[in-house]
Each structure stands twice: as C-alpha cells, then as structure tokens.
Amino acid sequence: MVFRVTIRGTFDGLSDTGPVTGADAFQAAFTEAGTFTGDRSHSAFTFRCQVPAAPDDGEQEATQRAIAALDAHGHPYRILRVAVTDMRDVRIRRKRQQR
C-alpha cells in the first residue's frame, strides 16, 4: 500500500552552480527518495515521491512524508501544488481477450 505524491514548485534562491542533483527528465519515476524533473532554467520543478501507507493513513500524512523527502534534498523551494494518489483506490482495467 502506497501513496504517490507529486509536488510542483519553484526553487527559491537556488545558486547558479548548475543543475539540481537528481534532476533528469528521462529518469522521472516515483521512488521513496523522490525524483526531480524541471525546466531548462532549473527554476520550476516537479518532485515525484512514493510513500508507504498504513491502513489508516490519509492524504495529509502522505503529503507530510513527501515534503520531508523533498526537504532531505536540501534545496530551497516554494510549493505551488500537491497532488496525492492513493494507489489502493486505483483500479486496473484489463483488456478482454478476443475470441
């Protein structure tokens, strides 16, 4: 049981030392440590994080854990939007085999 959290934001006061560690548009994935994707200027970002879910956890607990994972990267930021998906609620439709 997991939540997938997407945080969209902007970097706040980021120095011009180069790209953010972990920012690679071709490696966008939901991981427990989180991954960044961003624009070429490295001012805006999307942070994807997957957090474990206890049976009684809700979106607020998942958001707090994802923000803690974002904080662990050590970059100054400002959050614009947070989206949480409870993977327990996702249903997969399987294609029926044709006869």
ABEGO torsion letter per residue (X at the ends): XBBBBBBBBBBBGBBAAEBBBGBBAAABBBBAAEBBBBBAAGABBBBBBBBBBBAABBAAAAAAAAAAAAAAAGBBBBBABBBBBBAAABBBBBBBBBX
